Amino acid sequence: MTVLTTTLDSPLGPLFIAAGDTALHAIEFRRNRHRVRRGDDWREGDSPLLRRARQQLEEYFAGRRRVFDLPLAPRGTAFQREVWHALALIPYGATISYAELAARVGRPMAVRAVGAANGRNPLPIVLPCHRVIGADGSLTGFGGGLPAKQYLLKLEGALPDTFDLFPLAVA
């Protein structure tokens, strides 16, 4: 199966997007912490599905899309796919803690494992791992970096515009 790839210029920098004939496989930030394993059959190209993904991401960044309607085929373990499925159920503009995500997948004691699976999400934004935050409300862990997580949560209204991850110290 050939996987075609393209790049989308976004407010967070270029996003790498990969799709096969029937489903999306990856969205990556420029400095993604965990890159998706690429096969010899991956090549730059274009397809109706890639165009649809680009359009929906552009609509999301413009504030005109809250739900994605794309066929997805993330590659991972059964446990990772279970966590990623649970991510898809977190509504736009909402946040949950890692502990709550662990409870939702029926493994309340596996918070670290759930966090690790969340961090290896190959389809960020579409599978909204940015909506998972620390139990104390802090922004923790995100493959695209914490400033990107802050941007996405502000875009969705989950953080006030005045929230600043890196406030300036007053001398």
C-alpha positions in Angstrom: 0.0 0.0 0.0 1.4 3.4 -1.0 1.2 6.1 1.6 1.1 9.7 0.2 2.4 12.6 2.2 2.0 16.4 2.1 2.7 19.4 4.2 0.2 22.0 5.5 1.4 25.4 6.6 -0.4 26.0 9.9 -0.3 28.6 12.7 1.9 26.1 14.5 4.3 25.7 11.6 4.3 23.0 9.0 2.3 19.9 9.6 3.3 16.7 7.9 0.2 14.6 6.8 0.2 11.0 5.6 -2.6 9.0 4.2 -3.1 5.7 2.4 -5.9 5.1 -0.1 -8.6 4.8 2.5 -7.4 6.4 5.8 -5.2 9.0 7.4 -2.1 7.6 9.1 -0.1 10.5 10.5 -0.1 14.2 11.4 3.2 15.5 12.7 4.6 18.8 13.9 8.0 19.8 12.7 9.7 18.8 15.9 7.5 15.9 16.8 8.7 14.0 19.8 7.7 10.6 18.5 7.7 10.3 14.7 5.6 7.8 12.9 7.7 4.9 11.4 7.8 5.4 7.7 7.9 2.6 5.1 9.6 2.4 1.8 6.2 2.9 0.3 5.8 6.4 1.6 6.2 9.2 -0.9 5.2 12.8 -1.4 2.0 13.2 -3.4 -1.6 14.2 -3.4 -4.9 12.5 -3.1 -8.6 13.4 -2.4 -8.1 12.2 1.2 -5.1 14.4 1.7 -6.9 17.4 0.3 -9.9 16.7 2.6 -7.6 16.5 5.6 -5.8 19.7 4.7 -9.2 21.5 4.2 -10.6 20.3 7.5 -7.4 21.3 9.4 -7.5 24.7 7.8 -11.1 25.1 8.8 -10.2 24.0 12.4 -7.4 26.6 12.6 -9.8 29.3 11.2 -12.3 28.4 14.0 -14.9 27.0 11.6 -14.5 23.3 12.5 -15.0 21.6 15.8 -15.3 17.9 14.7 -13.2 16.1 12.1 -14.8 13.8 9.6 -11.9 11.8 8.3 -11.2 8.0 8.1 -8.4 7.2 10.5 -6.0 4.3 10.7 -3.4 5.0 13.4 -0.8 2.2 13.8 -0.1 1.1 17.3 -0.7 -1.6 19.9 -4.2 -2.6 20.9 -3.8 -0.6 24.2 -2.5 2.5 22.3 -5.5 2.4 19.9 -7.9 2.0 22.8 -6.4 5.2 24.3 -6.5 7.0 21.0 -10.1 6.0 20.5 -10.9 7.5 23.9 -9.2 10.8 22.9 -11.7 11.1 20.0 -14.5 11.2 22.5 -13.2 14.3 24.3 -15.4 17.2 23.1 -14.0 20.4 21.5 -13.2 23.0 24.1 -13.1 20.4 27.0 -10.2 19.0 28.9 -9.7 15.9 31.0 -6.9 14.7 33.2 -4.6 11.8 32.5 -6.2 10.0 35.4 -9.7 10.5 33.9 -8.4 9.2 30.6 -7.0 6.1 32.3 -10.4 5.6 34.0 -12.2 6.0 30.7 -10.2 3.1 29.2 -10.9 1.0 32.2 -7.4 1.1 33.6 -7.5 3.7 36.5 -4.1 2.5 37.9 -2.3 2.8 34.5 -2.0 6.6 34.4 1.6 6.5 33.2 0.9 3.9 30.5 -2.0 6.0 29.3 0.2 9.1 29.3 2.8 7.3 27.2 0.1 6.1 24.7 -1.3 9.6 24.6 2.2 10.9 23.8 2.6 8.5 20.9 -0.6 9.6 19.3 0.1 9.7 15.5 -2.8 11.9 14.7 -2.7 14.9 17.0 -5.3 17.6 16.6 -7.7 15.1 14.9 -7.3 12.7 17.9 -7.2 15.6 20.4 -4.4 14.6 22.8 -3.9 18.3 23.5 -7.1 18.1 25.5 -5.5 15.9 28.2 -3.9 18.0 31.0 -2.4 17.5 34.4 -4.7 16.7 37.4 -3.9 20.2 38.8 -4.9 21.9 35.5 -1.3 22.3 34.3 -0.3 21.8 30.7 2.0 18.8 30.6 3.4 16.7 27.8 2.6 17.3 24.1 4.5 16.0 21.1 4.2 19.3 19.4 5.5 21.2 22.4 3.7 23.0 25.2 3.3 26.3 23.4 1.4 24.4 20.6 -0.8 22.8 23.2 -1.5 26.2 24.8 -2.4 27.6 21.3 -4.8 24.7 20.5 -6.5 25.0 23.9 -6.9 28.7 23.5 -8.2 28.3 20.0 -10.9 26.0 21.4 -11.7 28.3 24.3 -10.5 25.7 26.9 -8.0 28.3 28.2 -8.7 32.0 28.7 -6.9 34.3 26.2 -5.0 35.8 29.2 -3.5 32.4 30.1 0.3 32.4 29.6 2.3 29.3 29.9 5.5 31.4 30.3 4.6 34.6 32.2 7.2 37.3 32.3 8.8 37.8 35.7 8.3 41.3 37.0 11.5 42.8 38.3 
